[in-house]
Amino acid sequence: MLKTVLRGVTRPVARVLYRPTVTGRENVPRQGPVLFASNHLSFIDSVVITLIAPRDVRFLAKSEYFTGTGAKGRLSKGFFESIGAIPVDRESNTAAQDSLERGREVLEAGGAFAIYPEGTRSRDGRLYKGRTGVAWLGLTTGCPIVPVALTGTEELLPVDAKLPRIRPVTIRFGEPIDSTTYGEATSARARRRLTDDVMTAIGEMSGQERANAYNEPPAASVVERVRRALHRNDPS
């Protein structure tokens, strides 16, 4: 019921308030599995994609949003379930693979799944190097990958903001990329090539400056900062 309310009521309200600019909607397959691969500028990106995409979209969200107590906890759980979020424990030793497996389940069931190849939000506005999980999902399931470029969501809900502002937002859906032409999921070269092509497509639509590095969250300790410095120039 919440999902029906969200899509039936929130969608038109959001369109009136924010007047989003949307292009390429015709590029989204209306049936069968499809993987949305988007740049990531704000916490609200998943909500924007959910409200604008012409498909019911599933995406991952940290499990804490589903486990709160009291009225606030129930409201949080209900909201995230209503917009298609799937809980994942990011502190688990197997969190990365668990996340991919959840995405694969959605795709193999014929659904639409959204992923951020950068891994975490870009805090400086640049488009970072994509991690190859997006290619693994495409190559494993054989589904088309639709690149998505968001513009303006970092102003819509800036870091640490509590409520969204009224700001113009643009979402572009690119032409689907046929993942079946790249090789096997077991091939590191195929995964890297497909991921790079996805990021190139996103960058061409978003116009972001490219960063030739992975986007890492702030290091939590001196040891982590040293580890990153030592591995900064590792080939990948």
C-alpha atoms as a printed R data frame, in Angstrom:
    type eleno elety resid chain resno      x       y       z
1   ATOM     1    CA   MET     A     1  0.000   0.000   0.000
2   ATOM     2    CA   LEU     A     2  2.838   2.397   0.876
3   ATOM     3    CA   LYS     A     3  4.470   1.776  -2.481
4   ATOM     4    CA   THR     A     4  1.204   2.521  -4.254
5   ATOM     5    CA   VAL     A     5  0.847   5.757  -2.302
6   ATOM     6    CA   LEU     A     6  4.455   6.715  -3.032
7   ATOM     7    CA   ARG     A     7  4.204   6.225  -6.782
8   ATOM     8    CA   GLY     A     8  0.596   7.423  -7.083
9   ATOM     9    CA   VAL     A     9  0.804  10.533  -4.901
10  ATOM    10    CA   THR     A    10  4.443  11.447  -4.308
11  ATOM    11    CA   ARG     A    11  5.399  11.248  -7.994
12  ATOM    12    CA   PRO     A    12  3.008  13.966  -9.225
13  ATOM    13    CA   VAL     A    13  3.664  16.125  -6.157
14  ATOM    14    CA   ALA     A    14  7.424  15.878  -6.706
15  ATOM    15    CA   ARG     A    15  7.014  16.740 -10.391
16  ATOM    16    CA   VAL     A    16  5.009  19.871  -9.560
17  ATOM    17    CA   LEU     A    17  7.411  21.023  -6.845
18  ATOM    18    CA   TYR     A    18 10.730  20.175  -8.462
19  ATOM    19    CA   ARG     A    19  9.885  20.076 -12.186
20  ATOM    20    CA   PRO     A    20 12.633  17.555 -12.959
21  ATOM    21    CA   THR     A    21 14.078  17.461 -16.444
22  ATOM    22    CA   VAL     A    22 14.004  13.882 -17.756
23  ATOM    23    CA   THR     A    23 15.522  12.613 -20.986
24  ATOM    24    CA   GLY     A    24 15.949   9.150 -22.469
25  ATOM    25    CA   ARG     A    25 12.997   7.505 -20.806
26  ATOM    26    CA   GLU     A    26 12.465   5.592 -24.044
27  ATOM    27    CA   ASN     A    27 15.835   3.884 -23.470
28  ATOM    28    CA   VAL     A    28 14.516   1.940 -20.481
29  ATOM    29    CA   PRO     A    29 13.208  -1.558 -21.346
30  ATOM    30    CA   ARG     A    30  9.659  -1.852 -20.038
31  ATOM    31    CA   GLN     A    31  9.917  -5.587 -19.412
32  ATOM    32    CA   GLY     A    32 12.581  -8.030 -18.335
33  ATOM    33    CA   PRO     A    33 15.648  -7.498 -16.182
34  ATOM    34    CA   VAL     A    34 17.452  -4.165 -16.394
35  ATOM    35    CA   LEU     A    35 20.349  -2.777 -14.408
36  ATOM    36    CA   PHE     A    36 20.475   0.981 -13.817
37  ATOM    37    CA   ALA     A    37 24.046   2.229 -13.281
38  ATOM    38    CA   SER     A    38 24.088   5.776 -11.950
39  ATOM    39    CA   ASN     A    39 26.485   8.432 -10.766
40  ATOM    40    CA   HIS     A    40 26.088   9.242  -7.079
41  ATOM    41    CA   LEU     A    41 25.925  12.782  -5.718
42  ATOM    42    CA   SER     A    42 23.470  12.692  -2.821
43  ATOM    43    CA   PHE     A    43 21.661  10.465  -0.339
44  ATOM    44    CA   ILE     A    44 18.451  11.263  -2.188
45  ATOM    45    CA   ASP     A    45 19.628   9.830  -5.519
46  ATOM    46    CA   SER     A    46 17.848   6.508  -4.998
47  ATOM    47    CA   VAL     A    47 14.577   8.282  -4.221
48  ATOM    48    CA   VAL     A    48 14.903  10.388  -7.371
49  ATOM    49    CA   ILE     A    49 15.557   7.334  -9.545
50  ATOM    50    CA   THR     A    50 12.645   5.481  -7.965
51  ATOM    51    CA   LEU     A    51 10.233   8.352  -8.575
52  ATOM    52    CA   ILE     A    52 11.352   9.085 -12.143
53  ATOM    53    CA   ALA     A    53 12.184   5.695 -13.685
54  ATOM    54    CA   PRO     A    54  9.368   4.100 -15.701
55  ATOM    55    CA   ARG     A    55  9.941   0.829 -13.819
56  ATOM    56    CA   ASP     A    56  9.669  -0.327 -10.209
57  ATOM    57    CA   VAL     A    57 13.293  -0.133  -9.103
58  ATOM    58    CA   ARG     A    58 15.031  -1.977  -6.288
59  ATOM    59    CA   PHE     A    59 18.248  -0.755  -4.677
60  ATOM    60    CA   LEU     A    60 20.377  -1.438  -1.616
61  ATOM    61    CA   ALA     A    61 20.216   0.498   1.652
62  ATOM    62    CA   LYS     A    62 22.039  -0.030   4.911
63  ATOM    63    CA   SER     A    63 20.226  -2.324   7.323
64  ATOM    64    CA   GLU     A    64 20.061   0.336  10.055
65  ATOM    65    CA   TYR     A    65 17.205   1.976   8.177
66  ATOM    66    CA   PHE     A    66 15.101  -1.141   8.769
67  ATOM    67    CA   THR     A    67 15.952  -2.010  12.363
68  ATOM    68    CA   GLY     A    68 15.043   1.130  14.327
69  ATOM    69    CA   THR     A    69 12.591   0.982  17.206
70  ATOM    70    CA   GLY     A    70  9.518   2.995  18.090
71  ATOM    71    CA   ALA     A    71  7.475   5.144  15.751
72  ATOM    72    CA   LYS     A    72 10.555   6.619  14.074
73  ATOM    73    CA   GLY     A    73 11.950   3.152  13.375
74  ATOM    74    CA   ARG     A    74  8.667   1.929  11.912
75  ATOM    75    CA   LEU     A    75  8.378   5.033   9.755
76  ATOM    76    CA   SER     A    76 11.923   4.584   8.451
77  ATOM    77    CA   LYS     A    77 11.385   0.908   7.672
78  ATOM    78    CA   GLY     A    78  8.063   1.589   5.970
79  ATOM    79    CA   PHE     A    79  9.486   4.393   3.861
80  ATOM    80    CA   PHE     A    80 12.502   2.463   2.616
81  ATOM    81    CA   GLU     A    81 10.458  -0.641   1.892
82  ATOM    82    CA   SER     A    82  7.951   1.486  -0.032
83  ATOM    83    CA   ILE     A    83 10.612   2.869  -2.377
84  ATOM    84    CA   GLY     A    84 12.070  -0.550  -3.143
85  ATOM    85    CA   ALA     A    85 15.078  -0.599  -0.815
86  ATOM    86    CA   ILE     A    86 16.715  -3.900   0.100
87  ATOM    87    CA   PRO     A    87 18.516  -4.007   3.469
88  ATOM    88    CA   VAL     A    88 22.191  -4.990   3.498
89  ATOM    89    CA   ASP     A    89 24.580  -5.227   6.429
90  ATOM    90    CA   ARG     A    90 27.525  -3.069   5.371
91  ATOM    91    CA   GLU     A    91 29.584  -4.142   8.375
92  ATOM    92    CA   SER     A    92 29.546  -7.799   7.362
93  ATOM    93    CA   ASN     A    93 32.769  -9.359   6.114
94  ATOM    94    CA   THR     A    94 30.850 -10.532   3.062
95  ATOM    95    CA   ALA     A    95 28.872  -7.299   2.542
96  ATOM    96    CA   ALA     A    96 30.134  -6.643  -0.996
97  ATOM    97    CA   GLN     A    97 29.301 -10.104  -2.325
98  ATOM    98    CA   ASP     A    98 26.043 -10.239  -0.379
99  ATOM    99    CA   SER     A    99 25.020  -6.975  -2.046
100 ATOM   100    CA   LEU     A   100 25.748  -8.328  -5.504
101 ATOM   101    CA   GLU     A   101 23.845 -11.515  -4.781
102 ATOM   102    CA   ARG     A   102 20.784  -9.524  -3.715
103 ATOM   103    CA   GLY     A   103 20.992  -7.560  -6.934
104 ATOM   104    CA   ARG     A   104 21.329 -10.735  -8.959
105 ATOM   105    CA   GLU     A   105 18.189 -12.153  -7.332
106 ATOM   106    CA   VAL     A   106 16.203  -9.096  -8.445
107 ATOM   107    CA   LEU     A   107 17.529  -9.276 -12.002
108 ATOM   108    CA   GLU     A   108 17.047 -13.020 -12.355
109 ATOM   109    CA   ALA     A   109 13.431 -12.506 -11.300
110 ATOM   110    CA   GLY     A   110 13.017 -10.074 -14.204
111 ATOM   111    CA   GLY     A   111 13.150  -6.899 -12.126
112 ATOM   112    CA   ALA     A   112 14.959  -3.570 -12.289
113 ATOM   113    CA   PHE     A   113 17.890  -2.936  -9.980
114 ATOM   114    CA   ALA     A   114 19.908   0.254  -9.429
115 ATOM   115    CA   ILE     A   115 23.571   0.382  -8.482
116 ATOM   116    CA   TYR     A   116 26.203   3.088  -8.028
117 ATOM   117    CA   PRO     A   117 29.462   1.857  -9.581
118 ATOM   118    CA   GLU     A   118 31.418   4.562  -7.715
119 ATOM   119    CA   GLY     A   119 30.411   2.833  -4.489
120 ATOM   120    CA   THR     A   120 29.823   5.950  -2.407
121 ATOM   121    CA   ARG     A   121 28.751   9.555  -2.952
122 ATOM   122    CA   SER     A   122 31.096  11.949  -4.703
123 ATOM   123    CA   ARG     A   123 31.794  14.786  -2.294
124 ATOM   124    CA   ASP     A   124 33.676  16.941  -4.786
125 ATOM   125    CA   GLY     A   125 31.366  16.519  -7.775
126 ATOM   126    CA   ARG     A   126 33.825  14.493  -9.860
127 ATOM   127    CA   LEU     A   127 32.949  11.145 -11.428
128 ATOM   128    CA   TYR     A   128 35.132   8.449  -9.919
129 ATOM   129    CA   LYS     A   129 36.355   5.157 -11.309
130 ATOM   130    CA   GLY     A   130 33.721   2.435 -11.378
131 ATOM   131    CA   ARG     A   131 34.009  -0.735  -9.354
132 ATOM   132    CA   THR     A   132 33.424  -3.876 -11.380
133 ATOM   133    CA   GLY     A   133 30.430  -5.173  -9.442
134 ATOM   134    CA   VAL     A   134 28.187  -3.479 -11.997
135 ATOM   135    CA   ALA     A   135 29.819  -5.523 -14.760
136 ATOM   136    CA   TRP     A   136 29.621  -8.726 -12.716
137 ATOM   137    CA   LEU     A   137 25.874  -8.277 -12.410
138 ATOM   138    CA   GLY     A   138 25.467  -7.555 -16.103
139 ATOM   139    CA   LEU     A   139 27.689 -10.406 -17.248
140 ATOM   140    CA   THR     A   140 26.245 -12.907 -14.772
141 ATOM   141    CA   THR     A   141 22.609 -12.232 -15.642
142 ATOM   142    CA   GLY     A   142 23.017 -11.119 -19.261
143 ATOM   143    CA   CYS     A   143 20.774  -8.121 -18.623
144 ATOM   144    CA   PRO     A   144 21.110  -4.749 -20.371
145 ATOM   145    CA   ILE     A   145 22.772  -1.954 -18.390
146 ATOM   146    CA   VAL     A   146 21.164   1.480 -18.641
147 ATOM   147    CA   PRO     A   147 23.590   4.255 -17.673
148 ATOM   148    CA   VAL     A   148 21.962   7.025 -15.619
149 ATOM   149    CA   ALA     A   149 23.249  10.560 -15.072
150 ATOM   150    CA   LEU     A   150 21.878  12.679 -12.242
151 ATOM   151    CA   THR     A   151 22.503  16.415 -12.105
152 ATOM   152    CA   GLY     A   152 21.526  18.740  -9.262
153 ATOM   153    CA   THR     A   153 20.755  16.205  -6.548
154 ATOM   154    CA   GLU     A   154 23.764  17.412  -4.541
155 ATOM   155    CA   GLU     A   155 21.944  20.751  -4.241
156 ATOM   156    CA   LEU     A   156 18.577  19.110  -3.681
157 ATOM   157    CA   LEU     A   157 19.848  17.358  -0.548
158 ATOM   158    CA   PRO     A   158 23.398  18.409   0.380
159 ATOM   159    CA   VAL     A   159 25.549  16.392   2.770
160 ATOM   160    CA   ASP     A   160 24.230  16.655   6.351
161 ATOM   161    CA   ALA     A   161 20.988  18.392   5.270
162 ATOM   162    CA   LYS     A   162 17.863  17.064   6.986
163 ATOM   163    CA   LEU     A   163 15.231  17.984   4.409
164 ATOM   164    CA   PRO     A   164 15.329  18.369   0.626
165 ATOM   165    CA   ARG     A   165 15.404  21.851  -0.876
166 ATOM   166    CA   ILE     A   166 13.584  23.103  -3.934
167 ATOM   167    CA   ARG     A   167 16.253  22.811  -6.609
168 ATOM   168    CA   PRO     A   168 16.194  21.833 -10.315
169 ATOM   169    CA   VAL     A   169 17.128  18.217 -11.002
170 ATOM   170    CA   THR     A   170 17.956  16.492 -14.261
171 ATOM   171    CA   ILE     A   171 18.000  12.747 -14.834
172 ATOM   172    CA   ARG     A   172 19.202  11.222 -18.094
173 ATOM   173    CA   PHE     A   173 18.732   7.601 -19.128
174 ATOM   174    CA   GLY     A   174 21.314   6.492 -21.682
175 ATOM   175    CA   GLU     A   175 21.082   3.860 -24.364
176 ATOM   176    CA   PRO     A   176 21.232   0.308 -22.957
177 ATOM   177    CA   ILE     A   177 24.604  -1.405 -23.044
178 ATOM   178    CA   ASP     A   178 24.481  -5.048 -24.158
179 ATOM   179    CA   SER     A   179 26.530  -6.818 -21.500
180 ATOM   180    CA   THR     A   180 26.451 -10.132 -23.374
181 ATOM   181    CA   THR     A   181 28.996  -8.871 -25.922
182 ATOM   182    CA   TYR     A   182 31.820  -8.418 -23.401
183 ATOM   183    CA   GLY     A   183 32.685 -11.991 -22.442
184 ATOM   184    CA   GLU     A   184 32.350 -14.084 -19.322
185 ATOM   185    CA   ALA     A   185 31.767 -12.831 -15.782
186 ATOM   186    CA   THR     A   186 34.878 -14.755 -14.703
187 ATOM   187    CA   SER     A   187 37.072 -12.567 -16.928
188 ATOM   188    CA   ALA     A   188 38.621  -9.637 -15.047
189 ATOM   189    CA   ARG     A   189 39.368  -7.973 -18.380
190 ATOM   190    CA   ALA     A   190 35.728  -8.235 -19.480
191 ATOM   191    CA   ARG     A   191 34.504  -6.850 -16.163
192 ATOM   192    CA   ARG     A   192 36.913  -3.920 -16.324
193 ATOM   193    CA   ARG     A   193 36.117  -3.095 -19.953
194 ATOM   194    CA   LEU     A   194 32.362  -3.172 -19.404
195 ATOM   195    CA   THR     A   195 32.640  -1.091 -16.236
196 ATOM   196    CA   ASP     A   196 34.775   1.509 -17.990
197 ATOM   197    CA   ASP     A   197 32.276   1.731 -20.868
198 ATOM   198    CA   VAL     A   198 29.441   2.228 -18.378
199 ATOM   199    CA   MET     A   199 31.334   5.031 -16.617
200 ATOM   200    CA   THR     A   200 32.184   6.664 -19.940
201 ATOM   201    CA   ALA     A   201 28.502   6.700 -20.877
202 ATOM   202    CA   ILE     A   202 27.560   8.202 -17.508
203 ATOM   203    CA   GLY     A   203 30.277  10.838 -17.792
204 ATOM   204    CA   GLU     A   204 29.240  11.872 -21.293
205 ATOM   205    CA   MET     A   205 25.711  12.528 -20.027
206 ATOM   206    CA   SER     A   206 26.576  14.142 -16.686
207 ATOM   207    CA   GLY     A   207 29.454  16.302 -17.921
208 ATOM   208    CA   GLN     A   208 31.357  15.639 -14.697
209 ATOM   209    CA   GLU     A   209 35.118  15.911 -14.465
210 ATOM   210    CA   ARG     A   210 36.597  12.418 -14.381
211 ATOM   211    CA   ALA     A   211 38.727  11.293 -11.452
212 ATOM   212    CA   ASN     A   212 41.213   8.546 -12.276
213 ATOM   213    CA   ALA     A   213 40.809   6.984  -8.842
214 ATOM   214    CA   TYR     A   214 38.307   5.078  -6.752
215 ATOM   215    CA   ASN     A   215 36.038   7.086  -4.483
216 ATOM   216    CA   GLU     A   216 36.828   6.164  -0.892
217 ATOM   217    CA   PRO     A   217 34.977   7.335   2.227
218 ATOM   218    CA   PRO     A   218 37.126   9.297   4.710
219 ATOM   219    CA   ALA     A   219 39.697   7.029   6.376
220 ATOM   220    CA   ALA     A   220 38.660   6.113   9.906
221 ATOM   221    CA   SER     A   221 42.201   5.695  11.215
222 ATOM   222    CA   VAL     A   222 45.857   6.473  10.549
223 ATOM   223    CA   VAL     A   223 46.400   2.834   9.608
224 ATOM   224    CA   GLU     A   224 43.707   3.074   6.920
225 ATOM   225    CA   ARG     A   225 45.206   6.295   5.530
226 ATOM   226    CA   VAL     A   226 48.610   4.617   5.272
227 ATOM   227    CA   ARG     A   227 47.110   1.530   3.604
228 ATOM   228    CA   ARG     A   228 45.395   3.677   0.991
229 ATOM   229    CA   ALA     A   229 48.567   5.647   0.317
230 ATOM   230    CA   LEU     A   230 50.540   2.449  -0.250
231 ATOM   231    CA   HIS     A   231 47.962   1.069  -2.673
232 ATOM   232    CA   ARG     A   232 47.084   4.309  -4.453
233 ATOM   233    CA   ASN     A   233 49.007   3.452  -7.588
234 ATOM   234    CA   ASP     A   234 48.125  -0.214  -7.764
235 ATOM   235    CA   PRO     A   235 46.898  -1.268 -11.224
236 ATOM   236    CA   SER     A   236 43.259  -2.339 -11.490
